[in-house]
Amino acid sequence: MIFVQSKEELDDILKKIRKNSNIISLVPTMGNLHAGHLSLIKIAKKNSTKVVTSIFINPLQFGKNEDYNDYPRTIESDKRKLEKLGCDILFYPKSNEEIFPKKQKIKLISSGDVGKILCGRKRPGHFDGVLTVVYKLFSIIKPNLAVFGAKDYQQQFLIRKMSINLFPDLKIITGKIIRDRLGLALSSRNNYLSYKEKQIAPFFFKSLQSGYELYKTGKNFPYIIEKVKNLLISEGFDVDYLEIRNTELKLTNFQNRDLKNILLGSVKLGETRLIDNIEFN
Ligand code: PAF
């Protein structure tokens, strides 16, 4: 695996690779790689001939009181995992300046109204930060395809929308949510959970599954939300939001079953924020 830390060096390598008509895929990450990320890299490998993984903890997507400084930085073990999987290139910018040069004013990409709902409500500016860094990575690497996880449903939705306009030839693939054996969606932030919180955390997904069961029996959306919320509260979660939207993230009539719907939630367990979702098929 080629380990690159500068944009210029990466550009030279990619130029050579492109000459041999390779299909280049990109898996953008913030590192601390777990089986969820690795599943995205496997998808990238299947659909391309050269896989680039980026590891960059993007300061723009963290709020003032969020965990930018504490975010787990585990580059050596990440490198080993990528090597083992057969990733071709790891782009690990040597500093934030490599992506956001001090001399250039950062041109933020707006996530619009969809960036202000769900996770965006409590995290103002978060999705603008995500889109801005993804835009930068796409512009630097110019991949043919890029892979994102479905746990961050709103993120992948916004990236798809941005790409349709700004990178029309780029294919976006969304990999399914990877869970531990108890159902908890894998996330680097699960590392923050205490032993006791780890016992409670799997009930997040179990509660979403109960919502799906209610949906299948024909219950209306407000009823389902109320029930799932109460379940979560009784297990000790602090519910930030819980909403049923269609896959375009529009609030639908609470009886509407024509479009595919999705139950999305964000909860807090102690100081740790968890997100998850379940599609109603
Ligand atoms: O999902 C993530 O890890 C990040 O939001 C991403 C897409 C790498 C952008 O920093």
Boltz pocket constraint, residues with backbone or C-beta under 6 A from the ligand:
constraints:
  - pocket:
      binder: B
      contacts: [[A, 28], [A, 29], [A, 30], [A, 56], [A, 58], [A, 61], [A, 130], [A, 133], [A, 134], [A, 152], [A, 155]]
      max_distance: 6.0
